[in-house]
């Protein structure tokens, strides 16, 4: 029986070697979940916190269509009432 991560594992194993990235290039990390409740928001916040603690500049964008409550998980006040 295949679990939902089977296709992701197949893509990772088929991927080529990592390319050298210019140190001045702006890296982007995307975290996505296949459905609600799988922990993508928790992973996103923890990753952002670790990068910020290292002195990196971090911008987190919550693209969730219905339950965009990332600001609540981060303990922040919502500044904008409308979204994308």
Kinemage of the C-alpha trace (Angstrom):
@kinemage 1
@onewidth
@group {chain A} dominant
@subgroup {mainchain}
@vectorlist {calphas} color= white
{ca unk a 1} P 0.000 0.000 0.000
{ca unk a 2} L 1.343 3.435 -0.954
{ca unk a 3} L 1.001 6.353 1.426
{ca unk a 4} L 0.406 9.938 0.320
{ca unk a 5} L 4.127 10.774 0.379
{ca unk a 6} L 5.049 8.046 -2.142
{ca unk a 7} L 5.069 10.459 -5.123
{ca unk a 8} L 7.163 12.998 -3.194
{ca unk a 9} L 9.735 10.315 -2.344
{ca unk a 10} L 9.840 9.274 -6.015
{ca unk a 11} L 10.470 12.882 -7.097
{ca unk a 12} L 13.242 13.337 -4.529
{ca unk a 13} L 14.993 10.124 -5.519
{ca unk a 14} L 14.778 11.025 -9.223
{ca unk a 15} L 16.099 14.563 -8.709
{ca unk a 16} L 19.534 15.466 -9.953
{ca unk a 17} L 22.331 16.914 -7.871
{ca unk a 18} L 21.794 20.311 -6.269
{ca unk a 19} L 22.972 23.285 -8.256
{ca unk a 20} L 25.388 25.837 -6.854
{ca unk a 21} L 23.446 28.915 -5.778
{ca unk a 22} L 24.892 32.409 -5.912
{ca unk a 23} L 25.460 33.660 -2.367
{ca unk a 24} L 23.760 36.952 -3.265
{ca unk a 25} L 20.697 35.244 -4.724
{ca unk a 26} L 17.447 35.492 -2.813
{ca unk a 27} L 16.486 31.961 -1.746
{ca unk a 28} L 12.865 30.926 -1.414
{ca unk a 29} L 11.545 28.101 0.715
{ca unk a 30} L 7.984 26.915 0.206
{ca unk a 31} L 6.173 24.749 2.718
{ca unk a 32} L 2.887 23.195 1.618
{ca unk a 33} L 0.494 20.678 3.069
{ca unk a 34} L -1.767 18.368 1.117
{ca unk a 35} L -4.707 19.125 3.386
{ca unk a 36} L -5.549 20.958 6.594
{ca unk a 37} L -4.039 19.683 9.808
{ca unk a 38} L -0.857 18.074 8.495
{ca unk a 39} L 1.503 20.537 10.216
{ca unk a 40} L 2.606 22.840 7.388
{ca unk a 41} L 1.930 25.963 9.475
{ca unk a 42} L 3.907 24.589 12.421
{ca unk a 43} L 6.851 23.675 10.182
{ca unk a 44} L 6.687 27.104 8.525
{ca unk a 45} L 6.750 29.011 11.806
{ca unk a 46} L 9.552 26.921 13.285
{ca unk a 47} L 11.655 27.225 10.125
{ca unk a 48} L 11.069 30.994 9.998
{ca unk a 49} L 12.042 31.337 13.668
{ca unk a 50} L 15.272 29.376 13.194
{ca unk a 51} L 16.246 31.423 10.138
{ca unk a 52} L 15.435 34.691 11.925
{ca unk a 53} L 17.497 33.604 14.943
{ca unk a 54} L 20.427 33.062 12.553
{ca unk a 55} L 20.083 36.665 11.393
{ca unk a 56} L 18.362 35.894 8.093
{ca unk a 57} L 15.633 38.145 6.741
{ca unk a 58} L 12.344 36.238 6.726
{ca unk a 59} L 8.986 36.917 5.087
{ca unk a 60} L 6.184 34.436 5.728
{ca unk a 61} L 3.148 34.513 3.437
{ca unk a 62} L 0.074 32.508 4.406
{ca unk a 63} L -1.641 31.507 1.178
{ca unk a 64} L -4.291 29.366 2.803
{ca unk a 65} L -7.627 30.034 1.189
{ca unk a 66} L -9.936 29.510 4.155
{ca unk a 67} L -8.105 29.017 7.457
{ca unk a 68} L -5.294 31.547 7.217
{ca unk a 69} L -4.560 31.741 10.932
{ca unk a 70} L -0.768 31.713 10.792
{ca unk a 71} L -0.672 35.073 12.576
{ca unk a 72} L -2.543 33.555 15.530
{ca unk a 73} L -0.118 30.630 15.754
{ca unk a 74} L 2.744 33.135 15.771
{ca unk a 75} L 1.074 35.197 18.488
{ca unk a 76} L 0.798 38.252 16.270
{ca unk a 77} L -2.002 40.751 15.722
{ca unk a 78} L -3.624 40.684 12.303
{ca unk a 79} L -2.896 43.979 10.549
{ca unk a 80} L -4.737 43.346 7.278
{ca unk a 81} L -8.284 42.035 7.202
{ca unk a 82} L -8.350 41.216 3.499
{ca unk a 83} L -6.120 38.708 1.788
{ca unk a 84} L -5.287 37.483 -1.659
